[in-house]
Amino acid sequence: MTITRERIEEYLEALYKLREEGKQAKTTEIASRLKVSAASVTEMLKKLADSGYVKHESYRGVTLTEKGLKAARKITRKHRLLERFLHDILNIRGRDVHEQACKMEHALSEDAEKALCRLLSNPQNCPDDNKAIPPCDRPFADCEKCIGQEIMPLMDLRVGQKGIVALIRGGRGMIQRLTDMGLTPGTEIRILKSAPFHGPIEICVRGSNLAIGRGVAMKIFVEAKK
Amino acid sequence: MTKIVIALAGNANVGKSVLFNQLTGLHQHIGNWPGKTVERAEGTLHFKGHIIDVIDLPGIYSLSTFSTEELITRDYIAVEKPDVVINVVDASVLERNMFFTIQLLELETPLIMALNQVDLAKKKGIIVNHEKLEELLGIPVIPTIAIKGVGVHELLEKAIEVTKKARTRPAKIKYGREIEERIERIAALVRKLKIGYPARYVAIKLLEGDREIKEIVGEISSKTVSVAEKCAKEIEHIHGHACSTVIASERYNIANRIASKSQQLVVPETGLLEKLDEITIHKIWGYPIAVTVTFAMFFTIFSFGNFFSDILNVALRGVKPLVETVFGVGMSGTLIWGAIEGVIAGITIALPYIVPFYIILGVLEDSGYLPRIAFLMDNLMHEIGLHGKAFIPLILGYGCNVPACFGCRIMETHRERLMATFVTTLVPCAARTVIILGLAGKFLGIGWALALYGIDLLIIFVLGRIAFKVLPGGPTGLIMEMSSYRVPHLNTVAKQVWFRLEEFVYIAFPLMIAGSFAIKVLEVANLLEPIGKAMSPVTMTWLGLPAITGVVLIFGILRKELTLIMLAALTGTSNFAMILTKTQMIVFTLVTMFYIPCIATIVALVKELGWKNALYITLFEILFAVFLGGIAFRLLLLV
């Protein structure tokens, strides 16, 4: 049996969501979310590993690779943009929003995604659970002039890696507090430490060390430095 | 003699309070800002024929008024106009500190910079050229090492000099052209209005969308506000970021430019403190260290506490006979003894535990360990909807709930303060530990005592989670500075302990005295028994406890451990196995653990959260404890 792109994307989306929630990607958890048997999850994860989307780590279970993460962000973004579209423009409510978006996301082209983003004037959160919509991997400020740089949540950087602050999503108070501490757009951040059990991270910014909770770090988007 | 008012302003953890202590010595007064739950420290000193008042403003990072501390600082500087503001700056984090300096310059207040911790900065490989800094900022810059008193004298001399000369000549902080143009446009409008703040400052704040300034200006001229809003929109359009973010970025760019021009980077030394930092938040070793520190802290507190409590008890044993001989054993004698007993109880029970607790806490705080614990525990605290910082008051709660309630001030939003304070009142304080150990531990075995502790933790977790779900609003994430480890400044720690103790004594002692007196009145009026009887449907029928416990529980409102002491006094035996069955002991301990915050804690709740919230928490805990005790009673009968 060949696996469809659709299946892969469904899995990547589930893994991304688990990651966002700070939960371990257990086979049983994935199975219950995707409403499939544990056996088929195991089989699928193997295939995903073969194509370089995920890797098995003995103590952390399955995690997304860099390639996997990029693809997962993309499909999650499409999903959440579509949810906003269905909710805001078509006025659809309830579970239908999620289910429709689930089916439509796989068919959405890059250009359509861009257009959708523009139509909705670059929304930040999806309507049902208020999760942040991953930003497009182009410079966010001006949707017209895309050059194709990659922007990711601060949480996705490894310890020791550096990133440049691109944008912060969240309430005014939080943004203000972060900018006051020196996290203004264009600032370089270095990840110093990451607490275990999905705890906060410690970063170095403008010569001072800050502890940033995981939830906050998911809302700070950076351009990774090579 | 002339009088000069100096205000100390700066970021948190820059050695501001150490400098304050160096300046003012013992002549200090620590209170709260009027109507606010923010500490206000004030002191006086005499220097070369001047009387100098020093005000230690709260440690903050910005003047954007998202917190009460920021608002207080801004209003104080702009409205009360101190003669000089000393901006205390950590030389090792110059850029971040100067972000605040720039905002102080914008307030157009006479400013001096105390470039503090120059020694630590050097160890970190940062050498700051203070003359260059002085030239770039246009204000006097004095290098200091507050902890050793270095530079304090020069600082005072400079401060006096500044007050004599009309002004320093601070550098103009210039933003980008597109912003400057708009600032000028708005400032021109603001100049026509009569506002206490400098016009340029108001213009910048309007662009930033500052709520308070908008209101003030809006009342006089709504046109100015709408012009500012339009300008902000234009800037947003040019930069693609919120205007407040753009202005913050520009300020940081200026800070960065000045910092890089005036500092020189050399090879840092890695000392013991850096290694300590490495290991105390290590992903494996950090946890056992945190547990060890916590246990060592409790062990020390309880061994010291027991020791001194016994000594004080013996020492004060003569007071009762003395009272009886002077006032007799009649009604007045009994009532007076009631009041005095309150004082004695405070001295013998509360102080021996609270003093060592405050000392250890002060050392942990001043050394910089607490943020590390908060870092490690952040994830755990998120389970009950709080972030890592809430772990600190929670730990405080194990000593005494009163300072723990005050400790909840470190939480950022009202909602989080409410939740953290609520959870804190459930933490078994030293007094409750006395009951758990003295009743369950002694008569049922240490296993039961630990089990009850475990149940307490579980209940904290469950109720915390429920509060998290029930209260409107979302959680705030952790954003906290991890300042470097420091050797604690013992003088500062001692002062901190002293002032906390003072606060505690002021709140707790009058209540202990009044309460102890009130109960004696009930006793003299023969009302205790009827009250106990009136409570019997709850105590006897629902909880299955002896009738006497009703009275005892009333005593416990004063101080939790009184439940046990009074039980012994009223039944005439301290062998509780004679009067309580095993089941009753468990139920009794459970109920006393939760049934009401003690009276001092209730007062702390009122001070921190207002009457309404204090009442809700108190009522909830009474109902909850009764409910829990009844369920436990029935479950234990089944076993």
HADDOCK unambig.tbl for C-alpha pairs under 7 A between the chains (distance, minus, plus):
assign (segid A and resid 141 and name CA) (segid B and resid 240 and name CA) 5.23 0.50 0.50
assign (segid A and resid 173 and name CA) (segid B and resid 66 and name CA) 6.66 0.50 0.50
assign (segid A and resid 179 and name CA) (segid B and resid 245 and name CA) 6.68 0.50 0.50
assign (segid A and resid 179 and name CA) (segid B and resid 248 and name CA) 6.52 0.50 0.50
assign (segid A and resid 180 and name CA) (segid B and resid 61 and name CA) 6.47 0.50 0.50
assign (segid A and resid 180 and name CA) (segid B and resid 62 and name CA) 6.01 0.50 0.50
assign (segid A and resid 180 and name CA) (segid B and resid 248 and name CA) 6.92 0.50 0.50
assign (segid A and resid 181 and name CA) (segid B and resid 61 and name CA) 6.83 0.50 0.50
assign (segid A and resid 181 and name CA) (segid B and resid 96 and name CA) 6.95 0.50 0.50
assign (segid A and resid 182 and name CA) (segid B and resid 96 and name CA) 6.52 0.50 0.50
assign (segid A and resid 182 and name CA) (segid B and resid 252 and name CA) 6.98 0.50 0.50
assign (segid A and resid 184 and name CA) (segid B and resid 245 and name CA) 6.79 0.50 0.50
assign (segid A and resid 184 and name CA) (segid B and resid 249 and name CA) 5.35 0.50 0.50
assign (segid A and resid 195 and name CA) (segid B and resid 283 and name CA) 5.96 0.50 0.50
assign (segid A and resid 195 and name CA) (segid B and resid 376 and name CA) 6.39 0.50 0.50
assign (segid A and resid 196 and name CA) (segid B and resid 283 and name CA) 5.72 0.50 0.50
assign (segid A and resid 198 and name CA) (segid B and resid 379 and name CA) 6.71 0.50 0.50
assign (segid A and resid 199 and name CA) (segid B and resid 378 and name CA) 6.07 0.50 0.50
assign (segid A and resid 199 and name CA) (segid B and resid 379 and name CA) 4.75 0.50 0.50
assign (segid A and resid 200 and name CA) (segid B and resid 375 and name CA) 6.59 0.50 0.50
assign (segid A and resid 200 and name CA) (segid B and resid 378 and name CA) 6.62 0.50 0.50
assign (segid A and resid 206 and name CA) (segid B and resid 95 and name CA) 6.49 0.50 0.50
assign (segid A and resid 206 and name CA) (segid B and resid 96 and name CA) 6.47 0.50 0.50
assign (segid A and resid 207 and name CA) (segid B and resid 93 and name CA) 5.58 0.50 0.50
assign (segid A and resid 208 and name CA) (segid B and resid 93 and name CA) 5.84 0.50 0.50
assign (segid A and resid 209 and name CA) (segid B and resid 481 and name CA) 6.03 0.50 0.50
assign (segid A and resid 209 and name CA) (segid B and resid 482 and name CA) 5.29 0.50 0.50
assign (segid A and resid 209 and name CA) (segid B and resid 483 and name CA) 6.73 0.50 0.50
assign (segid A and resid 210 and name CA) (segid B and resid 479 and name CA) 6.91 0.50 0.50
assign (segid A and resid 210 and name CA) (segid B and resid 480 and name CA) 5.56 0.50 0.50
assign (segid A and resid 210 and name CA) (segid B and resid 481 and name CA) 4.40 0.50 0.50
assign (segid A and resid 210 and name CA) (segid B and resid 482 and name CA) 5.23 0.50 0.50
assign (segid A and resid 211 and name CA) (segid B and resid 375 and name CA) 6.70 0.50 0.50
assign (segid A and resid 211 and name CA) (segid B and resid 478 and name CA) 6.97 0.50 0.50
assign (segid A and resid 211 and name CA) (segid B and resid 479 and name CA) 5.77 0.50 0.50
assign (segid A and resid 211 and name CA) (segid B and resid 480 and name CA) 5.10 0.50 0.50
assign (segid A and resid 211 and name CA) (segid B and resid 481 and name CA) 6.08 0.50 0.50
assign (segid A and resid 211 and name CA) (segid B and resid 482 and name CA) 6.29 0.50 0.50
assign (segid A and resid 212 and name CA) (segid B and resid 478 and name CA) 5.33 0.50 0.50
assign (segid A and resid 212 and name CA) (segid B and resid 479 and name CA) 4.83 0.50 0.50
assign (segid A and resid 212 and name CA) (segid B and resid 480 and name CA) 6.67 0.50 0.50
assign (segid A and resid 213 and name CA) (segid B and resid 477 and name CA) 5.35 0.50 0.50
assign (segid A and resid 213 and name CA) (segid B and resid 478 and name CA) 4.40 0.50 0.50
assign (segid A and resid 213 and name CA) (segid B and resid 479 and name CA) 6.50 0.50 0.50
assign (segid A and resid 215 and name CA) (segid B and resid 477 and name CA) 5.99 0.50 0.50
assign (segid A and resid 216 and name CA) (segid B and resid 477 and name CA) 5.44 0.50 0.50
